[in-house]
Amino acid sequence: MVEKAKAEFIEHMVGCSKIHGFDDISSRIMAILYIEPKELSLEEISTKTKYSLSATSTAMKFMERMEMVKRIKKPHSKKAYFYMEKDTLKMFLDFLKKQQEKIVIPTIKKLPNIIETYEKETDNETKEELKIIKNYQKQTIAYEKIIEKTIKLVEKEQER
């Protein structure tokens, strides 16, 4: 009975990941790692997903770069083990903070110089591009405010 519920949960998680644009193997790995209470070896993940070791390894490298999974080394073992955070609020908070730090803040800092350069030109095409860039700047500033408010809201929720 529990195995059926576990399979249903995994398929639900796979579907949610696919909605976010992940491919089948990454979605399946995330779902399996999420429900597993302990870390799994690359071989175990490959067996559970029914994907080849090579395909699983490639997907794991991608997911590591995206900081979605953690690689763990165990003493006296050459095997790679992987773990996924189970706290979805923490995962969401980390995602927001990374967006803010790596994309939004650098964009806000960089755009004034770009806009200043554009404002020195007078041709029509440049003016149209400048409008697009200024609109992007407004949207980025608005996004930064939304991120700040959302971070505070999530942190407040975590305290409960």
C-alpha beads as a LAMMPS data file, in Angstrom:
LAMMPS data file: protein, C-alpha beads

160 atoms
159 bonds

1 atom types
1 bond types

-500.0 500.0 xlo xhi
-500.0 500.0 ylo yhi
-500.0 500.0 zlo zhi

Masses

1 110.0

Atoms # bond

1 1 1 0.000 0.000 0.000
2 1 1 2.765 2.475 0.965
3 1 1 4.735 1.604 -2.176
4 1 1 1.767 2.712 -4.306
5 1 1 1.523 6.011 -2.395
6 1 1 5.297 6.493 -2.727
7 1 1 5.115 5.916 -6.490
8 1 1 2.196 8.346 -6.714
9 1 1 4.174 10.980 -4.776
10 1 1 7.212 10.489 -7.025
11 1 1 5.088 10.878 -10.164
12 1 1 3.522 14.019 -8.695
13 1 1 6.989 15.475 -7.998
14 1 1 8.164 14.501 -11.506
15 1 1 5.175 16.333 -12.991
16 1 1 5.851 19.449 -10.886
17 1 1 9.513 19.493 -11.953
18 1 1 8.567 19.126 -15.617
19 1 1 6.246 22.122 -15.311
20 1 1 9.339 24.068 -14.224
21 1 1 11.135 22.983 -17.388
22 1 1 13.229 20.075 -16.176
23 1 1 13.660 17.020 -18.372
24 1 1 12.409 13.582 -17.361
25 1 1 15.647 12.252 -15.886
26 1 1 16.351 15.335 -13.756
27 1 1 12.712 15.431 -12.612
28 1 1 12.790 11.765 -11.658
29 1 1 16.108 12.098 -9.819
30 1 1 14.829 15.092 -7.847
31 1 1 11.654 13.252 -6.895
32 1 1 13.541 10.155 -5.777
33 1 1 16.145 12.116 -3.823
34 1 1 13.453 14.228 -2.215
35 1 1 11.529 11.266 -0.802
36 1 1 14.641 9.363 0.310
37 1 1 15.517 10.133 3.945
38 1 1 19.203 9.358 3.384
39 1 1 21.741 10.063 0.680
40 1 1 21.926 7.727 -2.320
41 1 1 24.899 6.604 -4.361
42 1 1 25.041 7.343 -8.060
43 1 1 24.492 3.638 -8.720
44 1 1 21.395 3.545 -6.497
45 1 1 19.963 6.597 -8.254
46 1 1 20.614 4.978 -11.618
47 1 1 18.840 1.790 -10.516
48 1 1 15.855 3.605 -9.021
49 1 1 15.381 5.891 -12.065
50 1 1 16.018 3.073 -14.552
51 1 1 18.402 5.335 -16.486
52 1 1 21.944 4.365 -17.426
53 1 1 24.807 5.240 -15.107
54 1 1 26.184 7.586 -17.765
55 1 1 22.905 9.476 -18.222
56 1 1 22.415 9.648 -14.456
57 1 1 25.938 10.977 -13.955
58 1 1 25.405 13.688 -16.578
59 1 1 22.121 14.745 -14.971
60 1 1 23.713 14.789 -11.515
61 1 1 26.515 17.080 -12.732
62 1 1 23.901 19.499 -14.086
63 1 1 21.901 19.381 -10.850
64 1 1 25.051 19.951 -8.796
65 1 1 25.920 23.042 -10.865
66 1 1 22.371 24.305 -10.275
67 1 1 22.920 23.642 -6.532
68 1 1 19.813 21.447 -6.416
69 1 1 21.614 18.450 -4.931
70 1 1 24.597 18.006 -2.651
71 1 1 27.435 15.579 -3.303
72 1 1 28.605 13.783 -0.184
73 1 1 31.836 11.872 0.300
74 1 1 31.777 9.056 2.825
75 1 1 34.918 7.961 4.635
76 1 1 36.588 4.881 3.146
77 1 1 34.399 4.983 0.018
78 1 1 35.177 6.087 -3.500
79 1 1 31.476 6.264 -4.368
80 1 1 29.692 9.561 -4.882
81 1 1 26.576 10.018 -2.758
82 1 1 23.881 12.624 -3.276
83 1 1 21.343 14.301 -1.057
84 1 1 18.546 16.766 -1.686
85 1 1 17.288 19.347 0.812
86 1 1 13.874 18.411 2.176
87 1 1 12.887 21.902 3.355
88 1 1 11.133 23.442 0.346
89 1 1 10.900 26.851 2.004
90 1 1 14.675 26.848 2.506
91 1 1 15.168 25.786 -1.122
92 1 1 12.884 28.608 -2.287
93 1 1 14.653 31.112 -0.036
94 1 1 18.072 30.027 -1.318
95 1 1 16.798 30.369 -4.902
96 1 1 15.515 33.905 -4.255
97 1 1 18.723 34.982 -2.553
98 1 1 20.800 33.578 -5.398
99 1 1 18.627 35.406 -7.967
100 1 1 19.027 38.612 -6.010
101 1 1 22.787 38.279 -5.492
102 1 1 23.843 36.892 -8.881
103 1 1 21.373 38.525 -11.279
104 1 1 19.234 41.355 -9.917
105 1 1 21.761 43.426 -7.965
106 1 1 24.498 43.215 -10.658
107 1 1 21.895 44.164 -13.296
108 1 1 20.738 47.191 -11.297
109 1 1 24.371 48.304 -10.913
110 1 1 25.255 47.770 -14.580
111 1 1 22.267 49.366 -16.321
112 1 1 22.905 53.074 -15.509
113 1 1 26.203 53.041 -17.441
114 1 1 24.574 51.268 -20.373
115 1 1 21.692 53.752 -20.363
116 1 1 24.122 56.679 -20.183
117 1 1 25.949 55.396 -23.265
118 1 1 22.680 54.955 -25.153
119 1 1 21.501 58.468 -24.240
120 1 1 24.471 59.938 -26.148
121 1 1 23.118 58.552 -29.432
122 1 1 20.279 60.141 -31.383
123 1 1 19.208 57.742 -34.141
124 1 1 15.702 56.248 -33.970
125 1 1 16.762 52.615 -33.620
126 1 1 18.987 53.495 -30.655
127 1 1 16.117 55.441 -29.047
128 1 1 13.851 52.384 -29.377
129 1 1 16.516 50.158 -27.838
130 1 1 16.960 52.698 -25.033
131 1 1 13.224 52.509 -24.273
132 1 1 13.513 48.717 -24.028
133 1 1 16.527 48.936 -21.713
134 1 1 14.885 51.562 -19.476
135 1 1 11.770 49.396 -19.254
136 1 1 13.966 46.432 -18.345
137 1 1 15.574 48.575 -15.644
138 1 1 12.157 49.475 -14.171
139 1 1 11.089 45.844 -14.226
140 1 1 14.338 44.709 -12.594
141 1 1 13.962 47.270 -9.808
142 1 1 10.366 46.116 -9.271
143 1 1 11.526 42.480 -9.244
144 1 1 14.156 43.350 -6.639
145 1 1 11.461 44.841 -4.390
146 1 1 9.305 41.742 -4.861
147 1 1 12.245 39.483 -3.997
148 1 1 12.984 41.509 -0.845
149 1 1 9.367 41.293 0.332
150 1 1 9.157 37.601 -0.511
151 1 1 12.401 36.825 1.328
152 1 1 11.057 38.558 4.441
153 1 1 7.747 36.698 4.146
154 1 1 9.440 33.296 3.743
155 1 1 11.828 33.981 6.636
156 1 1 8.844 34.946 8.818
157 1 1 7.060 31.735 7.818
158 1 1 10.153 29.685 8.656
159 1 1 10.157 31.106 12.184
160 1 1 6.738 29.566 12.834

Bonds

1 1 1 2
2 1 2 3
3 1 3 4
4 1 4 5
5 1 5 6
6 1 6 7
7 1 7 8
8 1 8 9
9 1 9 10
10 1 10 11
11 1 11 12
12 1 12 13
13 1 13 14
14 1 14 15
15 1 15 16
16 1 16 17
17 1 17 18
18 1 18 19
19 1 19 20
20 1 20 21
21 1 21 22
22 1 22 23
23 1 23 24
24 1 24 25
25 1 25 26
26 1 26 27
27 1 27 28
28 1 28 29
29 1 29 30
30 1 30 31
31 1 31 32
32 1 32 33
33 1 33 34
34 1 34 35
35 1 35 36
36 1 36 37
37 1 37 38
38 1 38 39
39 1 39 40
40 1 40 41
41 1 41 42
42 1 42 43
43 1 43 44
44 1 44 45
45 1 45 46
46 1 46 47
47 1 47 48
48 1 48 49
49 1 49 50
50 1 50 51
51 1 51 52
52 1 52 53
53 1 53 54
54 1 54 55
55 1 55 56
56 1 56 57
57 1 57 58
58 1 58 59
59 1 59 60
60 1 60 61
61 1 61 62
62 1 62 63
63 1 63 64
64 1 64 65
65 1 65 66
66 1 66 67
67 1 67 68
68 1 68 69
69 1 69 70
70 1 70 71
71 1 71 72
72 1 72 73
73 1 73 74
74 1 74 75
75 1 75 76
76 1 76 77
77 1 77 78
78 1 78 79
79 1 79 80
80 1 80 81
81 1 81 82
82 1 82 83
83 1 83 84
84 1 84 85
85 1 85 86
86 1 86 87
87 1 87 88
88 1 88 89
89 1 89 90
90 1 90 91
91 1 91 92
92 1 92 93
93 1 93 94
94 1 94 95
95 1 95 96
96 1 96 97
97 1 97 98
98 1 98 99
99 1 99 100
100 1 100 101
101 1 101 102
102 1 102 103
103 1 103 104
104 1 104 105
105 1 105 106
106 1 106 107
107 1 107 108
108 1 108 109
109 1 109 110
110 1 110 111
111 1 111 112
112 1 112 113
113 1 113 114
114 1 114 115
115 1 115 116
116 1 116 117
117 1 117 118
118 1 118 119
119 1 119 120
120 1 120 121
121 1 121 122
122 1 122 123
123 1 123 124
124 1 124 125
125 1 125 126
126 1 126 127
127 1 127 128
128 1 128 129
129 1 129 130
130 1 130 131
131 1 131 132
132 1 132 133
133 1 133 134
134 1 134 135
135 1 135 136
136 1 136 137
137 1 137 138
138 1 138 139
139 1 139 140
140 1 140 141
141 1 141 142
142 1 142 143
143 1 143 144
144 1 144 145
145 1 145 146
146 1 146 147
147 1 147 148
148 1 148 149
149 1 149 150
150 1 150 151
151 1 151 152
152 1 152 153
153 1 153 154
154 1 154 155
155 1 155 156
156 1 156 157
157 1 157 158
158 1 158 159
159 1 159 160
